[in-house]
């Protein structure tokens, strides 16, 4: 009997050792709760969990904290670096501690956005029409690079009769929706790809001074050492890219539907687009 128990114990230890040997360390991804970031981050989580067998923790933080977390190695990476302008200052601070894996979406743009029925076309025309906008530029979260650029823009165009209103991506789109519903003039800090361009007729105000930057890309950025520690995860994040900005915008629109779950919509995309996912997995 004693011999049988010893064999059972030995077998249990072998099984336990095998589990430890094959266990994968969890992957930690930071993101800002912007619609595009939420969409790409949940897509990465779904592929890593569903297709690659990893446990993934996604951590919503402010933009500055997101870059700091990747730079310190507290998280493994992020998929929402707007470069070269919007997040350019953040990259400079941690550039020697992170690795930029390049674009996952091209044709990105930030700027000030108005409904198409607004009859001005340039930021230069705002000052003379402040009363029609109630003297407000509807912004997003205060830590966003777009807010810093918007403050610089207000100085460059002497918009001293305007206030930059802090909020979030959700409050910005809510203000836009209310203005469109009531045919009022409104100017918001916006970016594309974004689902709002599919829902309403909008336009960017021209920026002749170029203070809001030009065309940008959305990149994946990981901590230094990820390639050595998690080569499979590194390789996937290096290959992860939307075929077109419209593809990202499509999933963002799904996420705006009533009762939508971004993670479930990521799984829906994986199911409906197997060839795209194969490319991400290097198959």
PyMOL commands that set and color helices and strands:
alter all, ss='L'
color gray80, all
select helices_A, chain A and resi 2-22+35-51+63-72+88-94+123-125+127-133+145-156+169-181+196-199+226-229+231-239+245-255+262-272+274-281
alter helices_A, ss='H'
color red, helices_A
select strands_A, chain A and resi 27-31+56-60+77-83+98-115+136-138+163-165+187-192+202-204+216-223
alter strands_A, ss='S'
color yellow, strands_A
deselect
rebuild
show_as cartoon
